[in-house]
Amino acid sequence: MEEREGEVRWDGLCSRDASTRDAALENILQAVLRRTAHISPVKEDPPPEFLEGRLASATAVDRLNEMLARLLMLSMRCPFRDVREKTLSILSNVQELGIRIPRPLGHGPSRFIPEKEILQVGTEDAQMHTLFADSFATLGRLDNITLVMVFHPQYLGSFLKTQHYLLQMDGPLPLHYRHYIGIMAAARHQCSYLVNLHVNDFLHVGGDPKWLNGLENAPHKLQNLGELNKILAHRPWLITKEHIEQLLKTEEHSWSLAELIHAVVLLTHYHSLASFTFGCGISPEIHCEGGHTFKLPSVSNYCICDITNGNHGVDETHVNPAGSISATESFCEVEALMEKMKKLQECRDEEEASQEEMATRFEIEKRESMFVCCSEDEESVPTRDVSRHFEDTSYGYKDFSRHGMHVPTFRVQDYSWEDHGYSLVNRLYPDVGQLIDEKFHIAYDLTYNTMAMHKDVDTSMLRRAIWNYIHCMFGIRYDDYDYGEINQLLDRSFKVYIKTVVCTPEKTTKRMYDSFWRQFKHSEKVHVNLLLIEARMQAELLYALRAITHYMT
């Protein structure tokens, strides 16, 4: 990635060639030294009179600090060992000049998962290193989402391949439009983490900074997408062919069908990724706001060696996920869930409910899902205001049957991803349907045949219950599924977590994450989140693609 002010080139660090990386590192070192030469060493809590006239302009200091923050990120997150070691050395040189260097904040890639349980960069095996190197070469970073998804390498490979195609390969939309649409989508859920990443990417590919001042400063074509963005994010069952017609027939600001398919896939991708970001408690990137600080820790002087030994100057404590629940009680919960799965399988083998009974059970579950309240917990992390990137800030999730409104059930037998959506996407945006389909299947079929401490377990019944419960919340019904199983397998705390992550992810809290499946591993909870985001993305796509199909016919 190239530095915007043109003086420093970072893209050489993404190369697989060691000599290219070495040349880039030397260039970066010289650029840092040039900037530090004009800046006086910063004393701890210097008096105002010392600052006046002694420090370079605020702009010069800010630019140096941006470089130091990126170097800190590279020293901890670059998959290439030579880059990690050299960037650490550059930071050490700067510190020896008496200039304060940044230190990381927080406890690693996730606020919910202890850092020691997440794969550390530099300890990965050869296969994982290839995955990390591919991601780094593509994005210029190894982001926290990747480091949490890596619990499931097969899914991560598919996810990164799909995202790379959507953002960087040939397609109907120009590159800066793609990142701006990502910003619009993430902003609907106040996901400043994704907004910050794509603001940087948008500028890097030549996007106009004025657009970032607010949606009203973007082209009318993108402004017109705002209505579809908000409905897809919060109430996708309301999308009609009239919404599609409005976008395709707006004369000079109209969208082509291929462009609209690309935009819809991007919107659904980033709405869902916002759910993953909040659902797994993803921390700010080290080089972004909230990921580092230049303040000294109060406990002791901070040394460059603290970066490598994991001492961030904060107390590395984590609340017991089970809270006041004993290990025995949590163990009993797992045993009870497995017993329910066994009995449901026996009932399936003995008798099958009639179609009328199945339809009734779906309506009951759909109605009950309305009364599962999303969290209003005070624990939810405050985020930067990103409302300038979208319109109608008061528009949010509403249960589809409230206020006397009735929306017909969406029957998958009438319009499905496999039989209709897949081919429509592939026809108008070649290969993307295949990539998305592969990602759906990997998330849905992924299993290690384990449940907490148990092995050789068939988890298909549980995975299907989670997927179908999410679709049920969106009014989507599978005729061949007995929705009575959902209440047997998903307890209330789990339903609250699912509904919050899928419908109002910005309200997700660590307490909610800790309160469901208390005896299960973090990797299993991340797997749950993969099911949530893929089921959500498919639900949004089904409503949008059905409307496009209706428009076309």
Long-range contacts (C-beta under 8 A, 24 or more apart in sequence): 1-140, 1-204, 2-204, 4-203, 4-204, 5-63, 7-31, 8-67, 10-70, 10-140, 11-140, 13-74, 13-78, 13-80, 13-83, 13-140, 14-136, 14-137, 14-140, 15-137, 16-133, 16-137, 18-80, 18-82, 21-80, 21-82, 21-83, 22-82, 22-86, 25-82, 25-83, 25-86, 25-87, 25-90, 28-67, 28-71, 28-87, 28-90, 29-86, 29-90, 29-93, 31-67, 32-64, 32-67, 32-68, 32-71, 32-90, 32-93, 32-94, 33-93, 35-60, 35-63, 35-64, 35-67, 36-64, 36-94, 36-97, 36-99, 39-64, 39-99, 41-97, 41-98, 41-99, 42-98, 42-99, 42-100, 44-296, 64-99, 65-102, 65-294, 66-287, 68-94, 68-101, 68-102, 69-102, 69-286, 69-287, 69-288, 69-291, 69-292, 70-287, 72-101, 72-102, 72-103, 72-104, 72-286, 72-287, 72-292, 72-307, 73-141, 73-285, 73-286, 73-287, 73-291, 75-307, 76-104, 76-121, 76-286, 76-307, 77-121, 77-141, 77-142, 77-147, 77-286, 78-121, 78-136, 78-142, 79-121, 79-122, 79-124, 79-129, 79-132, 79-133, 79-135, 79-136, 79-142, 80-133, 80-136, 81-122, 84-121, 84-122, 88-304, 88-307, 88-308, 91-304, 91-307, 92-304, 95-303, 95-304, 100-294, 100-296, 101-294, 101-304, 102-292, 102-293, 102-294, 103-292, 103-293, 103-297, 103-302, 103-306, 103-307, 103-312, 103-313, 104-286, 104-291, 104-292, 104-307, 104-312, 105-284, 105-290, 105-291, 105-292, 105-293, 105-312, 105-314, 106-283, 106-284, 106-291, 106-312, 106-314, 107-283, 107-312, 107-314, 107-316, 107-318, 108-283, 109-144, 109-147, 109-148, 109-282, 109-283, 110-144, 110-148, 110-280, 110-281, 110-282, 110-283, 111-281, 111-282, 111-283, 111-381, 111-510, 112-280, 112-281, 112-510, 112-513, 112-514, 112-522, 113-148, 113-280, 113-281, 113-522, 113-526, 114-318, 114-522, 115-310, 115-316, 117-522, 118-147, 118-148, 118-150, 119-147, 119-150, 119-151, 121-147, 127-153, 128-153, 131-156, 131-157, 131-160, 134-160, 135-160, 138-164, 138-168, 141-285, 141-287, 143-197, 143-285, 144-282, 144-283, 144-284, 144-285, 145-273, 145-276, 145-277, 145-282, 148-280, 148-282, 148-526, 149-276, 149-526, 149-530, 151-522, 151-523, 151-526, 151-527, 152-446, 152-523, 152-526, 152-527, 152-530, 154-442, 154-446, 155-439, 155-442, 155-443, 155-446, 155-530, 158-435, 158-438, 158-439, 158-442, 159-439, 161-435, 162-269, 162-432, 162-435, 162-436, 162-438, 162-439, 163-269, 165-431, 165-432, 165-435, 166-262, 166-265, 166-266, 166-269, 166-432, 167-201, 171-262, 171-429, 171-432, 172-256, 172-258, 172-259, 172-261, 172-262, 172-429, 173-259, 173-262, 173-263, 173-266, 175-205, 175-206, 176-202, 176-205, 176-206, 176-207, 176-208, 177-222, 178-262, 178-266, 179-205, 179-207, 180-207, 180-211, 180-218, 180-222, 181-222, 181-225, 181-263, 181-266, 181-267, 181-270, 182-266, 182-269, 182-270, 183-212, 183-389, 184-215, 184-222, 184-225, 184-226, 184-229, 184-267, 184-389, 184-390, 185-229, 185-233, 185-266, 185-267, 185-268, 185-269, 185-270, 185-271, 185-274, 186-270, 186-273, 186-274, 186-386, 187-386, 187-387, 187-389, 187-390, 188-229, 188-230, 188-233, 188-234, 188-271, 188-274, 188-390, 189-233, 189-271, 189-274, 189-275, 189-278, 189-504, 189-505, 189-506, 190-383, 190-385, 190-386, 190-387, 190-506, 191-274, 191-277, 191-278, 191-383, 191-386, 191-505, 191-506, 192-383, 192-384, 192-386, 193-277, 193-282, 193-284, 193-285, 193-288, 193-383, 194-270, 194-273, 194-274, 194-277, 195-384, 195-386, 195-389, 196-284, 196-285, 196-288, 196-289, 197-285, 197-288, 212-389, 213-388, 214-388, 214-389, 215-388, 215-389, 215-390, 215-391, 219-253, 220-253, 221-250, 221-253, 221-254, 221-255, 223-391, 224-250, 224-253, 224-255, 225-255, 225-263, 225-267, 226-390, 226-391, 226-392, 228-263, 228-264, 228-267, 228-544, 229-267, 229-390, 230-390, 230-391, 230-392, 230-395, 232-264, 232-267, 232-268, 232-271, 232-540, 232-543, 232-544, 233-267, 233-271, 233-540, 234-395, 234-396, 234-397, 234-398, 234-503, 235-397, 235-398, 235-400, 236-474, 236-539, 236-540, 236-543, 236-544, 237-400, 237-407, 237-410, 237-474, 237-475, 237-543, 238-407, 239-543, 239-544, 239-547, 240-547, 240-550, 241-547, 241-548, 241-550, 241-551, 243-547, 244-547, 244-548, 244-550, 244-551, 245-551, 248-551, 257-428, 257-548, 257-552, 258-428, 258-429, 260-548, 261-424, 261-425, 261-428, 261-429, 261-432, 261-548, 262-429, 262-432, 264-541, 264-544, 264-545, 264-548, 265-425, 265-429, 265-432, 265-436, 265-541, 267-540, 268-537, 268-540, 268-541, 268-544, 269-537, 271-536, 271-537, 271-540, 272-533, 272-534, 272-536, 272-537, 272-540, 273-533, 274-505, 274-506, 275-501, 275-502, 275-505, 275-529, 275-532, 275-533, 275-536, 276-529, 276-530, 276-532, 276-533, 277-505, 278-501, 278-505, 278-506, 278-507, 278-508, 279-497, 279-501, 279-505, 279-508, 279-513, 279-529, 279-532, 279-533, 280-513, 280-525, 280-526, 280-529, 281-508, 281-510, 281-513, 289-384, 319-510, 319-514, 321-514, 321-518, 322-514, 322-518, 322-519, 323-514, 323-515, 325-518, 327-519, 330-518, 330-519, 331-453, 331-519, 333-517, 333-518, 333-519, 334-451, 334-452, 334-453, 334-454, 334-519, 334-520, 337-451, 337-462, 337-489, 338-451, 338-454, 338-457, 340-488, 340-489, 341-461, 341-462, 341-489, 344-461, 344-485, 344-488, 344-489, 345-461, 348-482, 353-482, 353-484, 355-479, 358-479, 358-480, 358-481, 358-482, 358-483, 359-477, 359-479, 361-482, 361-483, 361-484, 362-409, 362-472, 362-477, 362-481, 362-483, 363-409, 364-483, 365-469, 365-472, 365-483, 365-484, 365-486, 365-487, 366-401, 366-409, 366-472, 366-473, 366-475, 366-477, 367-401, 368-487, 369-399, 369-469, 369-472, 369-473, 369-495, 369-499, 370-399, 370-401, 370-402, 372-492, 372-495, 372-496, 372-499, 373-496, 374-496, 374-499, 374-500, 374-503, 374-504, 374-507, 375-496, 375-500, 375-504, 375-507, 375-508, 375-509, 375-512, 376-507, 377-507, 377-509, 377-511, 377-512, 379-509, 379-510, 379-511, 380-506, 380-507, 380-508, 380-509, 383-506, 396-504, 397-503, 397-504, 400-474, 400-475, 407-475, 408-475, 409-475, 409-476, 409-477, 410-474, 410-475, 410-476, 410-477, 410-542, 410-543, 410-546, 411-477, 411-479, 412-471, 412-476, 412-477, 412-478, 412-479, 412-542, 413-478, 413-479, 415-542, 415-545, 415-546, 415-549, 416-542, 417-538, 417-541, 417-542, 420-545, 420-546, 420-549, 421-541, 421-542, 421-545, 421-546, 424-545, 424-548, 424-549, 425-541, 425-545, 436-537, 436-541, 439-534, 440-534, 440-537, 440-538, 443-530, 443-531, 443-533, 443-534, 444-531, 444-534, 446-527, 446-530, 450-524, 451-520, 451-524, 452-517, 452-519, 452-520, 452-521, 452-524, 453-519, 461-485, 461-489, 462-489, 463-531, 465-489, 465-490, 466-490, 466-498, 466-528, 466-531, 466-532, 466-535, 467-531, 467-535, 469-495, 469-498, 470-498, 470-502, 470-531, 470-532, 470-535, 470-536, 470-539, 471-535, 471-538, 471-539, 473-499, 473-502, 473-503, 474-539, 474-543, 476-539, 476-542, 491-516, 498-532, 501-529, 501-532, 502-532, 502-535, 502-536
